[in-house]
C-alpha cells in the first residue's frame, strides 16, 4: 500500500504509531539542542549561574528564529499534505520549491539584523551588565548559523508530511547527537565556554540540514526538489503563510512573553530569577516536546483525510493524541511536584538557584496536565487549514491572557502592604493556562459538532430523492 493510500485507508491507531513515535523521538531529541547547551553551560565553574542566565536572555531571540522556521515548515507541511490528499502532487512539489527559497531569504535577513543590532536587542530583552557578555557570545554565533537552523527544522516537517517519518526522525537524531558529543568538547575541553556551546549547536544544525536536503535530492523521496520550482509564486507563498502563521504567531507571542517575563523577573527577583525561569522553561520544553511530536505525527493524517473528506477518520485521528498528551503531561507534573530538585540539578547545583527554581516551577507549571489537550486541539485547526482559529487559540496562553497576568499579578497588594512580586510572576502561568483551556474546549467542541455536517445533509437529501 502506497504512503498516500495508507493515510486514507490504514487503521488510524497504526498510522498514529507510525507517524507519531518517530516525531516524538525526534522532538525530544530536538529539544536537546538548546537544553543540552543549558545543562553544560550551567555547570561552567564559577560563572555557571550568570552564564545560564545569559542564555535565558537569548531565549526570546531563539524563539523568534524557531517561529520563522515553523512559519515556513509547518505551513509547507500542512499545505503539502492537503494537496497530496487532493492528488495534486505537482503543486506539492512547487510548494516545496517555494519553501526552500523562503527559508534562504528569511534566514539571511535574520542573520543580518542579529549581527548588526544583537547587543541592543539583548539589552532590551533583559540582559544586565553581568549577563550581557554571555548572551552576546552565544547569540552572535547562533545568528551566523540561522540558515542551517531553519533548513534543518523547516525541512523536517516537510519530510514527515511527504510520508517519511523515520527519515525526519533520523534528521533530528543526527543533529542532536552531534550537539551532545560536541558540547563538552567545545565548552570544557577546548575551554570556549558559552561560545563553545553555540559552535556545537551550529555544527549540529549543519549536519541535520545536509541530511534533509540530501533526502529530497535522492530518488526514493516521494517529492523532489526541482530548480524550476524555486521561483516564488504568490499563491503558494500565501498558502504557506496562511497555515504557518498560527504557529509563527505562537512563537512570536512566546518571545514577547519571554521579554516581558525576563524584565519582570529582573525587577522582582534579579538575575537569579531569570536563571530560574530558564531552567523552568527547559523542563517545560522537555515535557511539551512529546506533545508537539504528537501534533507533527497527526498532522499528515488529519490533513490528508480532511482533504479527502473522510471525516470519521479525522475525528478518530484527533481523539487519541489528546489522551496520550494528557498522560505525558501528567507524568511530567508528578515529577515537578515530588522530585523538582532532581530536574533542577541537571542544570545547576547552586543552593540559592535550586531553591528559587523549585518553588517557581511548582507554581508556574501547575496546570500543565490540562494544557496538553489544549495544544492538540489548537493544532487541529492548523491541520485542516483554519489558520485564523488556530492562531487565536495559540495566542490565548502566550499573549491574550498571559501578558496581562504577568503585568497585573506581581503588582497585587498583600495585607502586609507588600505586593505579590515574584510569586505573582509564577502565578501568571497557571491562571492563563486554566482560562485558555476553558475557551479552547468550547471552540473545539463546537467545531467537532459541525465537522462533515454538509456531507451528512447531502447524503440525507440523496436518500430522500431515492
Order of alpha helices (4+ residues) and beta strands (2+ residues): alpha-alpha-alpha-alpha-alpha-alpha-alpha-alpha-alpha-alpha-alpha-alpha-alpha-alpha-alpha-alpha-alpha
